[in-house]
Amino acid sequence: MAIARFKDLCVDVTDEERMASFWSAATGLRIDAEDSGKLVGETPAHTIWLNVVAEPKSVKQRVHLDVSARSVSDIAALGAQQVSADGEFDWTVMTDPEGGELCVFVRDEVPDYRLYEIGVDAVNPTASAAWWADVLDANLVHDAHGCSFVDQIPNAPFDSMDFVPVPEPKTVKNRLHWDVTVRAYADIDLLVVRGASVVRGVDDDIEWTVMADPEGNEFCVFVVAD
């Protein structure tokens, strides 16, 4: 049984207007008419919140988005820059207008909603993926290259979370994170027992709990009664 359920995504940005335009076009989501920092789609889970922060991107992102597109040039026209060489991978590594990494998968047929996967760097991808598969009651797959994949995630509007091995540990706050819901505050305690830590609790300014998974990746937890 799942401890938590996927809720939505959040991306730190320094220029809300520019990044809302970019991610709206890249994912196929629309900018909310009442909140320019909110991208919305078919369901509440198809939501990306843009959080304005003062600090610019400083290191390679440990969490990034993978999107489908008709061509790399389509994403470049939105203000992205190509990083990897053509044909180097089955995807193209690019950076968004603020330097954040993303991967572009070129398709012959591209759906209206184009968020494909979430990529996560991990020192121990096997353990990290297993932790999230357990928390979300999702399917876990390992490959021969040291990568681990969490798919069939209830309520998630993308195919999978892909955990990829890297040698370096996390050093700064992630600029992209996901939110989850739980049924009771006791579930937050259960997440801590499982290896998560509380970064910031509910206070006068926020109604959610900021946590970090065992590798230090931030995520926010909202208590939502059934």
C-alpha positions in Angstrom: 0.0 0.0 0.0 1.3 3.4 -0.9 2.5 5.7 1.8 2.2 8.8 -0.5 0.6 9.7 -3.8 2.2 11.8 -6.6 0.6 15.3 -6.6 2.5 17.7 -9.0 5.9 19.2 -9.9 7.7 22.4 -8.9 10.5 24.2 -10.7 12.7 27.0 -9.3 13.1 29.9 -11.7 14.5 33.4 -11.6 12.3 34.8 -14.5 8.8 33.5 -14.1 7.4 35.0 -17.3 10.1 33.7 -19.5 10.2 30.2 -17.9 6.4 29.9 -17.9 6.4 30.5 -21.6 9.2 28.0 -22.2 7.8 25.1 -20.1 4.3 25.7 -21.3 5.5 25.3 -24.9 7.8 22.4 -24.2 5.3 20.3 -22.2 2.0 21.3 -23.8 0.6 22.7 -20.6 -1.1 26.0 -20.5 -0.4 29.0 -18.3 -3.2 29.4 -15.7 -5.3 32.5 -16.3 -5.3 33.4 -12.7 -1.7 32.5 -11.7 1.1 33.1 -14.2 3.4 30.9 -12.2 1.2 27.8 -12.6 1.1 25.5 -15.6 -2.0 23.4 -15.8 -3.4 20.5 -17.9 -5.9 17.8 -18.1 -5.9 16.9 -14.4 -4.5 18.5 -11.2 -1.5 16.1 -11.5 -0.7 17.8 -14.8 0.5 20.9 -12.9 3.9 22.5 -12.8 4.4 25.3 -10.3 7.1 27.9 -11.0 8.8 29.1 -7.8 10.6 32.3 -8.1 14.0 32.2 -6.3 16.8 34.7 -6.1 19.7 32.3 -6.8 20.5 31.2 -10.4 21.4 27.7 -11.3 24.9 26.9 -10.2 25.6 23.2 -10.7 24.3 20.4 -13.0 20.8 19.6 -12.0 20.3 16.2 -10.3 16.6 16.2 -11.3 15.5 17.1 -14.8 12.6 16.7 -17.2 12.5 14.6 -20.3 10.2 15.9 -23.1 9.0 14.6 -26.4 9.3 16.9 -29.5 9.1 16.8 -33.3 12.7 18.1 -33.5 15.5 19.5 -31.4 15.2 22.8 -33.4 11.6 23.2 -32.1 12.9 23.3 -28.5 15.9 25.5 -29.5 13.4 27.9 -30.9 11.9 28.3 -27.5 15.3 29.5 -26.1 17.0 26.2 -25.2 20.6 25.4 -26.0 21.9 22.0 -27.3 24.5 20.3 -25.1 25.1 16.8 -26.5 26.1 16.1 -30.1 23.6 14.8 -32.6 23.5 11.0 -32.5 25.5 10.7 -29.2 22.4 9.3 -27.4 18.9 8.3 -28.2 18.0 11.7 -26.8 19.5 15.2 -27.0 20.7 17.0 -23.8 19.7 20.6 -23.8 19.5 23.5 -21.3 16.5 25.7 -20.8 16.7 29.5 -20.9 18.1 29.6 -17.4 20.6 26.8 -17.9 18.7 23.9 -16.4 19.2 20.6 -18.1 16.5 18.7 -19.9 16.5 15.8 -22.4 14.6 15.9 -25.7 13.3 12.7 -27.3 12.5 13.3 -31.0 9.3 11.5 -32.1 7.5 11.1 -35.4 4.2 11.5 -33.6 4.2 13.9 -30.7 1.2 14.0 -28.3 -0.3 17.3 -27.1 1.1 16.7 -23.6 4.8 16.1 -24.0 6.3 15.5 -20.5 7.8 12.0 -20.9 9.9 11.1 -17.9 11.7 12.6 -14.8 15.4 11.9 -14.7 17.2 11.7 -11.3 20.9 11.5 -10.7 21.8 9.2 -7.8 24.9 7.9 -6.1 22.9 4.7 -5.4 20.2 4.6 -8.0 19.1 1.1 -7.1 18.3 2.1 -3.5 16.8 5.4 -4.4 14.5 3.9 -7.0 13.5 1.1 -4.6 12.7 3.7 -1.9 10.4 5.7 -4.2 8.8 2.6 -5.7 7.9 1.5 -2.1 6.7 4.9 -1.0 4.5 5.4 -4.2 3.5 1.7 -4.5 4.9 1.7 -8.1 6.8 -0.8 -10.3 10.6 -1.1 -10.0 12.9 -2.1 -12.9 16.7 -2.3 -13.0 18.8 -2.5 -16.2 22.3 -3.9 -16.9 23.8 -0.4 -17.0 23.2 0.5 -13.3 20.0 2.5 -13.9 16.8 1.9 -12.1 13.3 2.9 -13.2 10.1 3.5 -11.3 7.1 3.2 -13.5 3.3 2.6 -13.3 3.2 5.4 -10.6 -0.4 6.0 -9.5 -1.6 9.5 -10.5 1.7 10.4 -12.2 1.2 12.0 -15.7 4.5 10.8 -17.1 5.9 7.4 -17.9 8.6 6.9 -15.2 11.2 8.3 -12.8 14.6 7.2 -14.1 17.4 7.0 -11.5 20.8 7.2 -13.2 24.2 6.6 -11.5 26.6 9.5 -10.9 29.7 9.6 -8.7 29.1 12.9 -7.0 26.7 13.4 -4.1 24.1 16.1 -3.9 25.5 19.5 -2.8 22.9 22.1 -3.3 19.1 22.4 -3.2 17.4 20.8 -6.3 15.7 23.3 -8.6 13.1 20.8 -9.5 11.1 18.6 -7.1 7.9 16.7 -6.9 5.1 17.1 -4.4 3.2 14.2 -2.8 0.1 13.8 -0.7 -0.4 11.6 2.4 -3.5 10.7 4.3 -2.4 11.7 7.8 0.5 13.4 9.7 1.4 9.9 10.9 2.5 9.1 7.4 5.1 11.8 7.6 6.5 10.0 10.6 6.5 6.8 8.6 8.5 8.4 5.8 11.1 9.5 8.4 11.2 5.9 9.8 11.8 4.8 6.2 14.8 7.1 5.8 13.5 10.5 4.8 14.2 13.7 6.8 12.2 16.8 7.6 13.7 19.9 6.1 11.0 22.3 7.2 7.7 21.7 9.0 4.4 23.4 8.7 4.6 26.9 10.0 2.9 30.3 9.6 4.0 30.6 6.0 3.6 27.1 4.6 0.9 24.5 5.0 3.0 21.6 3.8 6.1 19.7 5.1 9.4 20.0 3.2 11.3 16.7 3.3 14.3 15.0 1.7 14.6 11.5 0.6 17.6 9.3 1.7 19.8 10.8 -1.0 18.8 14.4 0.0 16.3 15.1 -2.8 13.7 17.6 -1.6 10.0 16.8 -1.9 6.9 18.5 -0.3 4.3 16.5 1.5 0.6 17.7 1.8 -1.7 16.0 4.2 -5.0 15.4 2.4 -7.7 13.5 4.2 -9.6 10.8 2.3 
